[in-house]
Amino acid sequence: MSSFALLLALSLAGIATFGLSADARAITKPAPGRMLLFGSSSMNGAFGHMIAADFESVGFEVTRKGISAAGLARPDFKDIPQILGGFPIRRASTSVLLYIGGNDAQSIWLRPEERTAADVKPWVYWKDERWPSIYEARMTKLLKSLCDRGVQHAFVLPPTDVVLPRLQTRLERVRKLQQRAVKASQCGRFIETTGDHAKRFELDGQPLRAPDGVHMNRFGATIVWTRIRDRVFSLLGYEPPALECERCVSTRTARRAAREAQRAHHEGRGRSITASR
């Protein structure tokens, strides 16, 4: 084999250091650990299933849990910190991916320890000036509990874009507060999910959201996950698996989805990928 052919083969194989064999690299690279996918009902749908499939394909032991209508605003309905605390964490080998917040653009139900003498009712309404600080404190506490338990990466995927303008505006507050909480944490990683707003809720005649304008359909979930998965895998130190065309809804949209994926991939490679903390 010529020197040029050898160099080309090494490049295609993705071996950064020419003196390191593929076998040696496989031995020295740590094996994937556990990945806990946790969130609202979207974790039970196409979004959660395709994320789980990608992690499983590279060797992660995946646990996936979706709770309908759950979030941090209503612990009287579902106590997310308590539920999440019931999952076993193996220190330094477990990462968590959270997708919550889409149900939090509402009044907050105060826990007994959060109430003051002035709180006649256990509610803090959306327009109350205390709402942002209470929500941020809850998100910060949730992430701290994960970091303290030894979670390696706590990925926070904020709510995706929604069609409904009023809800979209409210979710902007939720996203910003989640990002602030991530920055204050030791293991948090904020992964921006937006990018479908305005004209991008439809692609090649295919809608990107369910009829309710809020939940992602299969194609919308594919677009969002394709846009962000390179960054998630990079932070974990792994290459993402090849895209599966069976996720696409038609031949035409498959070609468009491939172009979207390629563009996102090159944009990610063109800049240094670091954690938004």
C-alpha positions as CSV (number, residue, x, y, z in Angstrom):
1,M,0.0,0.0,0.0
2,S,1.4,3.4,-0.9
3,S,2.0,6.1,1.7
4,F,-0.9,8.2,0.3
5,A,-3.3,5.2,0.4
6,L,-2.3,4.5,3.9
7,L,-2.8,8.1,5.0
8,L,-6.2,8.1,3.3
9,A,-7.2,4.9,5.0
10,L,-6.2,6.2,8.4
11,S,-8.1,9.4,7.8
12,L,-11.3,7.6,6.8
13,A,-11.0,5.4,9.8
14,G,-11.1,8.5,12.0
15,I,-7.8,7.8,13.8
16,A,-6.4,11.1,15.0
17,T,-3.0,9.7,16.1
18,F,-1.3,7.8,13.3
19,G,0.9,5.8,15.7
20,L,-2.1,4.4,17.6
21,S,-3.7,1.3,16.1
22,A,-7.5,0.7,16.0
23,D,-7.1,-2.2,18.4
24,A,-5.2,-0.1,20.9
25,R,-7.7,2.7,20.6
26,A,-10.5,0.3,21.4
27,I,-8.6,-0.9,24.5
28,T,-7.8,2.5,25.8
29,K,-11.2,4.1,25.2
30,P,-13.4,3.7,28.2
31,A,-16.6,1.7,27.7
32,P,-19.9,3.6,27.7
33,G,-21.7,3.7,31.0
34,R,-25.3,4.3,31.8
35,M,-27.6,6.9,30.3
36,L,-30.8,7.9,32.0
37,L,-33.3,9.6,29.8
38,F,-35.9,11.4,31.9
39,G,-38.6,13.9,31.2
40,S,-42.1,14.6,30.1
41,S,-44.3,12.6,27.7
42,S,-42.0,13.3,24.8
43,M,-39.7,10.7,26.3
44,N,-42.4,8.2,25.6
45,G,-42.7,9.2,22.0
46,A,-40.6,9.3,18.9
47,F,-38.1,11.8,20.5
48,G,-37.3,9.6,23.5
49,H,-37.2,6.4,21.4
50,M,-34.7,7.7,18.8
51,I,-32.4,9.2,21.5
52,A,-32.4,5.9,23.3
53,A,-31.7,4.0,20.1
54,D,-28.7,6.2,19.3
55,F,-27.2,5.7,22.8
56,E,-27.8,2.0,22.8
57,S,-26.1,1.6,19.4
58,V,-22.8,2.8,20.8
59,G,-23.0,0.7,23.9
60,F,-24.7,2.7,26.6
61,E,-27.0,1.0,29.0
62,V,-30.1,3.1,28.6
63,T,-33.1,3.7,31.0
64,R,-35.9,5.8,29.6
65,K,-38.7,7.3,31.7
66,G,-41.4,9.7,30.5
67,I,-44.1,11.2,32.7
68,S,-47.1,12.7,31.1
69,A,-47.7,16.4,31.9
70,A,-44.8,16.4,34.4
71,G,-42.5,19.3,35.2
72,L,-41.2,21.4,38.1
73,A,-44.1,23.7,38.6
74,R,-46.5,21.2,40.0
75,P,-44.9,18.9,42.6
76,D,-48.4,18.3,44.0
77,F,-49.2,16.5,40.7
78,K,-45.9,14.7,40.1
79,D,-42.8,15.3,42.3
80,I,-40.1,15.1,39.7
81,P,-37.1,15.4,42.1
82,Q,-38.5,12.6,44.2
83,I,-39.1,10.4,41.2
84,L,-35.7,11.1,39.7
85,G,-34.1,10.4,43.1
86,G,-35.4,6.9,43.0
87,F,-33.3,5.9,40.0
88,P,-29.9,4.3,40.8
89,I,-26.8,6.3,39.9
90,R,-23.5,4.7,39.4
91,R,-20.9,7.4,40.3
92,A,-18.7,8.7,37.4
93,S,-20.2,6.3,34.9
94,T,-23.8,7.5,34.7
95,S,-25.1,10.5,32.7
96,V,-28.6,11.9,32.7
97,L,-30.5,13.6,29.9
98,L,-33.4,15.7,31.0
99,Y,-36.2,17.0,28.8
100,I,-38.6,19.0,31.1
101,G,-40.1,22.4,31.1
102,G,-42.7,22.2,28.4
103,N,-45.4,21.9,31.1
104,D,-44.0,24.6,33.4
105,A,-45.5,27.7,31.8
106,Q,-48.1,27.9,34.5
107,S,-48.6,28.8,38.2
108,I,-46.2,27.2,40.7
109,W,-47.6,25.1,43.6
110,L,-45.5,25.9,46.6
111,R,-44.0,23.2,48.7
112,P,-44.7,23.8,52.5
113,E,-41.0,24.8,53.0
114,E,-41.3,27.4,50.3
115,R,-44.3,29.2,51.7
116,T,-44.2,32.3,53.8
117,A,-46.6,33.8,56.3
118,A,-48.0,36.0,53.5
119,D,-48.9,33.0,51.3
120,V,-52.6,32.5,52.0
121,K,-52.8,30.1,49.1
122,P,-50.1,27.6,48.1
123,W,-49.8,29.2,44.6
124,V,-47.4,31.6,42.9
125,Y,-49.0,32.8,39.7
126,W,-47.2,33.3,36.4
127,K,-47.1,37.1,36.7
128,D,-45.9,37.1,40.3
129,E,-42.4,38.6,40.5
130,R,-41.3,35.6,42.6
131,W,-42.0,33.0,39.9
132,P,-38.6,33.2,38.1
133,S,-36.6,32.9,41.3
134,I,-38.6,30.0,42.6
135,Y,-38.4,28.1,39.3
136,E,-34.7,28.7,39.0
137,A,-34.1,27.6,42.5
138,R,-36.0,24.3,41.9
139,M,-34.0,23.7,38.7
140,T,-30.7,24.5,40.5
141,K,-31.6,22.1,43.4
142,L,-32.5,19.3,41.0
143,L,-29.2,19.6,39.1
144,K,-27.2,19.8,42.4
145,S,-28.8,16.6,43.6
146,L,-27.7,14.9,40.4
147,C,-24.1,16.3,40.6
148,D,-23.8,15.4,44.3
149,R,-24.8,11.8,43.5
150,G,-21.9,11.5,41.0
151,V,-23.6,12.1,37.7
152,Q,-20.9,12.6,35.0
153,H,-23.1,14.8,32.7
154,A,-26.5,16.2,33.3
155,F,-27.7,17.2,29.9
156,V,-30.6,19.7,30.0
157,L,-32.7,19.9,26.9
158,P,-35.1,22.9,27.3
159,P,-38.5,22.8,25.7
160,T,-38.5,22.9,21.9
161,D,-40.2,25.6,19.9
162,V,-44.0,25.4,19.8
163,V,-46.5,26.8,17.3
164,L,-48.7,28.7,19.8
165,P,-47.2,32.2,20.1
166,R,-48.3,32.8,23.7
167,L,-46.9,29.6,25.0
168,Q,-43.7,30.1,22.9
169,T,-43.2,33.4,24.7
170,R,-43.7,31.9,28.1
171,L,-41.4,29.0,27.4
172,E,-38.6,31.6,26.6
173,R,-38.6,32.4,30.3
174,V,-38.4,28.7,31.2
175,R,-35.5,28.1,28.8
176,K,-33.5,31.0,30.2
177,L,-34.0,30.0,33.8
178,Q,-33.0,26.5,33.0
179,Q,-29.8,27.8,31.3
180,R,-29.0,29.9,34.4
181,A,-29.4,26.9,36.6
182,V,-27.1,24.8,34.4
183,K,-24.4,27.5,34.6
184,A,-24.5,27.4,38.4
185,S,-24.1,23.6,38.4
186,Q,-21.0,21.4,38.3
187,C,-22.2,18.7,35.9
188,G,-24.9,20.5,34.0
189,R,-24.7,20.8,30.2
190,F,-27.3,23.0,28.4
191,I,-28.2,21.8,24.9
192,E,-30.2,24.4,23.0
193,T,-33.2,22.7,21.2
194,T,-34.8,25.7,19.5
195,G,-34.6,26.4,15.7
196,D,-38.0,25.4,14.3
197,H,-39.9,28.6,15.0
198,A,-41.5,30.8,12.4
199,K,-41.3,29.2,8.9
200,R,-39.6,26.0,10.0
201,F,-42.6,24.3,11.5
202,E,-43.2,22.8,8.1
203,L,-40.6,21.2,5.8
204,D,-41.3,20.0,2.3
205,G,-45.0,20.0,3.1
206,Q,-44.5,17.9,6.3
207,P,-45.5,19.4,9.6
208,L,-42.9,19.3,12.4
209,R,-45.4,19.3,15.3
210,A,-48.5,17.3,16.2
211,P,-51.9,18.8,15.6
212,D,-51.8,20.4,19.1
213,G,-48.9,22.6,17.9
214,V,-46.8,21.6,21.0
215,H,-45.6,18.1,20.8
216,M,-43.1,16.9,18.2
217,N,-44.3,14.4,15.7
218,R,-41.8,11.8,14.4
219,F,-40.4,14.1,11.7
220,G,-40.1,17.1,14.0
221,A,-38.4,14.9,16.6
222,T,-35.9,13.7,13.9
223,I,-35.1,17.3,12.9
224,V,-34.5,18.4,16.6
225,W,-32.4,15.4,17.6
226,T,-30.4,15.5,14.4
227,R,-29.6,19.2,15.1
228,I,-28.3,18.6,18.6
229,R,-27.0,15.0,18.8
230,D,-23.5,15.7,17.5
231,R,-22.9,18.1,20.4
232,V,-24.3,15.7,23.0
233,F,-22.1,12.8,21.8
234,S,-19.1,15.1,21.5
235,L,-19.4,16.1,25.1
236,L,-19.5,12.4,26.0
237,G,-16.4,11.7,23.8
238,Y,-18.2,9.6,21.2
239,E,-19.1,9.8,17.6
240,P,-22.8,9.6,16.9
241,P,-24.1,6.6,15.0
242,A,-25.0,6.9,11.4
243,L,-28.4,8.4,10.6
244,E,-31.1,5.9,9.9
245,C,-33.2,6.8,6.8
246,E,-36.2,4.8,8.1
247,R,-36.8,7.8,10.5
248,C,-37.7,9.9,7.5
249,V,-41.3,10.3,6.3
250,S,-40.7,10.2,2.6
251,T,-38.0,10.1,-0.1
252,R,-38.1,13.8,-0.6
253,T,-38.0,14.7,3.0
254,A,-35.3,12.1,3.5
255,R,-33.1,14.0,1.2
256,R,-33.9,17.3,2.9
257,A,-33.3,15.7,6.3
258,A,-29.9,14.5,5.1
259,R,-29.0,18.0,4.0
260,E,-30.1,19.4,7.4
261,A,-28.0,16.8,9.2
262,Q,-25.0,17.5,7.1
263,R,-25.3,21.2,7.6
264,A,-25.7,20.8,11.3
265,H,-22.7,18.5,11.4
266,H,-20.4,20.8,9.5
267,E,-21.5,23.8,11.6
268,G,-20.7,21.8,14.7
269,R,-17.2,20.8,13.4
270,G,-16.4,24.3,12.4
271,R,-16.4,25.6,15.9
272,S,-15.1,24.4,19.2
273,I,-17.8,22.5,21.0
274,T,-17.8,23.2,24.7
275,A,-20.3,22.9,27.5
276,S,-22.7,25.8,28.0
277,R,-22.5,26.0,31.7
